């Protein structure tokens, strides 16, 4: 088929995708008819959510107001104690992550065998021996950085660059501060012309570690990779064909708009939204949201954007970012948040998507892909736009990491975004939660946000600024019972710190490998300080999963084994059949339970069935 024929078949599809007003109003904002009707109302109000826990919610808010007052007076310690009475504690071990190392002598017996045999395979030129052993090492012992690098080298040697890229990308996701992973990853990405991925990876380091001496270098590299991608897009034969043949068409106009850059693209997209959506114009609330947003944007690391923060009159819990820093947030979201810290958490996350150029790069890459493939744009249209431009797990994690850093840097409680996800994930499915459709709040996502805060030692007991939020939305609140909004502060009993109390304690950690999940769901502390882990092994695969309980072990951060005792249905073999969940207990001796802290231990379970997987779970 000729190039001209492909172009003519594809152009009508482009019109569907590039009708920006339609794509945003139908997906991001909601039903236009409802919004147009809202414009006719005399005055829409923000309705504070009600429910069975309304009294408890507002008592919690009252306590946080008291804590804010203490912080303003400089009494940070007492404020933290006060907040601890109403904020759910993170389960012990939630932020645990095995510390990275380059020391091969720190490897245990199994890892040493993989490392030795993998290197021998490289020396002997044996493909299977090298790839199998180094692959197992990379998968099961991710903290050993040389394992990833050697496996990538072996993959390249035997012409498997995709495997090399996937390995280093996974390692970089676990340890995004490691330049010894990023540096070999970038040339691999650019060699395959994956300039989008190279740009995002570079910017991830540059923005998340602004104090690092190489931060500016990697931000500059990110810009260079982005420009290279756009240059390739600009000179692509199919794109230039559309522009040259269909002179004066909307298709040409939109393609040219993409080529002007994300700021211009975002500006025009935002203008289309403003024409079709019902926007809040009440100066007090508009200025309030803009002030918070501009404050957060200053810490984001992209000064080339003209940031805008707009409020959409819509009860759905939603917010989104367009290219170039154009942020929109619904009144339903503003009503639901309990503090300015939570509101800032949502805005920070959306700002992070913008500064990483996630939506712009997604739109551009999908456009080029579908032009080349001639795929029906009507189908791809929904795929691209409905789930926040189809942001994958890694992009959402990038926005979580940077968004939480921006939030903490601005002086807010660093758990603002986490608390929103934690609360919204429990809402009834019948409730309109557009943001959760585009930002899934799975239990894994909630745990990941907890880990970000714990691993980076961000302060989750800082300013909440509840009274400022209440004052800003004041006149737009629907009429509610004043006693519900202004409860009397409850009497506060300060928690005893680090006191060992026998009984059940929260503890969460898990690892999933190929549809098999081993999780730690709490523990029970006994009077001696020893404790028993509650384990669950869930097999969602098609094959049996088994391990020998006697071979399961726990080691501390130095690699020294801790005395343990495993109890289960089987003495010699614990078998979990497909679609079965088995519960067991694992007693820990020698190292007493540490209240309000990570236990700094690693549980290791080795599979004896055909998968031969190794589960190493820090807690």
C-alpha positions, 0 to 999 in steps of 0.5 A: 500500500502506498504512503499516500493511501495510508495517509488518507486512511489515517487522517479521518482518525486523527480528527477524532483524537485531536478534537481536544475539547471533546477528549478532555470534556468527555473523559477528564471533566465528565458529562458536558450537559451536567456542567452546562446546566450547572452554569445556569444555577444561581450559585453552586456550592461545595458539599462536605461529604457526610456519612456514619463517620462524619463526627469522627472525621471532624473530631480528627480535624479538630485535633489536627487544628490543635497540632497546627497551633502548636507548630505555629508556636514552635512546639513541634514535639508536642504537635507530633504527639498530638497528630499521632493520636489521630493518624493511623501508624504505618505498620512496622516494616512498611518502609523496609527496603534491602539496602543496595550493595556492591560487595559480593562478599555480603552475598549468602550461599545461593546468591554466591552460587549464581554470581560465581556460575554467571561469571564463569559462563561469561568467561566460557562464552556459555549463553545459557549458563550466564543468562540463567544464573545472572538472571536469577541473581538479578531477580532474587537479590535485587540489592546486589547492583553488580548482578543487574549490570552483569546480567545486562552485559550478558544480555547484550552479548547474546543480542537481547537488548530488550532484556538488558533494558528491562533489567536495569529499568527495574533496578532503577525503579527500586533504587532511583538514587543509583547513578551506577544503574542510570549511567549504563541504562541511558545509552541502552535506551538511546541506542534503541531510540527510546528517547522518551524513556531516557528523558524521563529517567534522567529527569527523575534523578535530576528532580528527585535529588536536587542536592546532588552535584550531578542534578543539573547535568541530568536535567539538561540531558532530559531536555536534550533527549526530549528535543531529540525525540521531537526532532525525530517526530518532526522529520518522520516521513508520515508526519511530514506527509500529513503536514505537506499534503493536507495544507490548511487542515485541522490535522496539520494544525494539531500536528504543528501544535505538537511540534511547537512543544508542550507549553503551547499544546497545553495552553491550547488544550486548557483554553478548550477546557475553559470553553466547555467546562463550568469553572469556579470564579469565586476570587477567594477560592481561586486565589487560594488554590493558585497560591498553593499551586504556585508555591508547590511548583517552585519546588518542582524543578521546571521553570519553563512552564507557566503554571495554571491552577483551575477549579472545575465545578464538578462533584466527582473526586478528580484532578488532572494535569495537561502538558505545560503545567495546566492543572485542573481540580474538581470542587468535589475534591476540594470538598473531600480533603480534610486539610490543606496538606491533603489538597497540596498532596493532590496538586503536587502529584499532578504537578509531578506528572506535568514536569515529567512531561508524562501526558505530552510524551504519551500523546505524542508517542501514541500519535506516531505509533498509530499513524505508522500502524494505521490503527483505528483512532476511535479505539485508541482514543479511549485507551489513551485518554480514559486512564489519565493518558494510560499512565502505567505503574512506573509513571505513577510511581515517578509522580508519587515520589516527586509529588511527595518530595514537593509536598514535604519541601513545602513544609506540609505533612508528607503523608497528605497524598497517602491519606487521600489514597488511603481514604478514597480507596475505601469509598463505595464503588458507586461514588464518582471517583474519577481520580481513582479511575486514573490513579488506582489506589490499590493496597500496593499503591498505598504501601508504596506511598508509605514506603516513600515517606518512611525510606526518605524520613519525610516528616508526616507530622508537620503543618496541615493548615486546616483553618486556611482550607476552611476559610477559603472554601467557606462561602461555597460550602453548602448549608450544613449542621454547624455542630458537625463542622465545629465539634468540640475537641476530644480529650487527648491521651498522649501515647506512651513512646517505645513501650513494649506491650504484649499482644497483636501489633500491625506489621505489613510486608509482601512480595509477589512473583508470578502470581504467588504472593507471600505476605506478613499480615501482623504479628503477636508480641509475647511478654519476653519481647519475642514475636510471631509473624502471621504469614499468608501464602497465596497461589494464584498460578496454575502450578503447585508452589511448595517450600521446605519450612525448615529451610526458611530463614530470617537474617538481620541487616548484616546478614547474620541469621536470627533464630526462628521456628516455623509452624505449619500444616506440614513438617517437611514440605508446605504445599500450596495448590493453585488458587489456594491460600495457606496461613502459617506462623513464624516465631522470631527469637533473639531480636526482640520486637521494636515498637514504632520501628522497622525490625530491619530483618529479611525473611527468605523462603526458597521455592522447591517446585519448578519455579525455584523462586526466592522470596526475600521480604524485608520487614 
